[in-house]
Amino acid sequence: MKLLKITAAAAAAFMLAAAVSAEDINLLENYQDAQWAGDPISYDENSGAIYFAESENESFKAVFEADMNENASGFFFYIDGGNGVNVGDSGKCEISFTDSGGNTLFSASTGEISGLENFSRFSIGEEECYYPVPEGAEKVRITIFAQQKDSLKKISVYFRNLALYMSGDKMLSLPDSDGTMNVAAGLTRVEVGINPATRWIWIGIVFAVAMAFYFIKMWREKYKTADIMKAGRK
């Protein structure tokens, strides 16, 4: 019986340790439904992108803020950003940590997101090596910005796959950020407002047009050959 109690206690301790080590929760797991303050955002279910709703404004900002877990010593943040056009509107995302007085202790930005036909991934920290949380941090804030530069009402700046992990037991990197996030370019094409059915319709249209040009070309070559042969008989 004593051995059984010891075994049960060890199992409970193991489960507790596992729970603690799994505390690196993604605070933005449901980023589309997060409590964003500021300008209203919309969500495109097919692409997973959030963006600012149509408006007469020229600049937009939305903020997500959360209290810091006192046990968190490191964080890993990433976001995909893109435009879907060669030129046009621009935007950026910023992560910042503030103390109890609202003073910024650390911040990092994606830099300007502009002219990106494909999504790019911007990040700080790594999956296996988190970036250190600044000492004295009380709150963490994620801010997305957009700037309209054309006459269209639609703001062509899109964000998706937001993730903010916090942990108290992950390995930490050196605090060497210059305030700019790392970037990995060339992800999937930015396609917002297009569902799979629409995509297949367009593929069908392109295929039909290509086949039509092919048959026209074959028809012309056939009659061109026939005309040459008739001319040769004369």
Summary of the structure (lengths in Angstrom):
residues: 234
radius of gyration: 27.0
end to end distance: 112.6
largest distance: 113.0
contacts: 638
relative contact order: 0.20
helix: 26%
strand: 34%
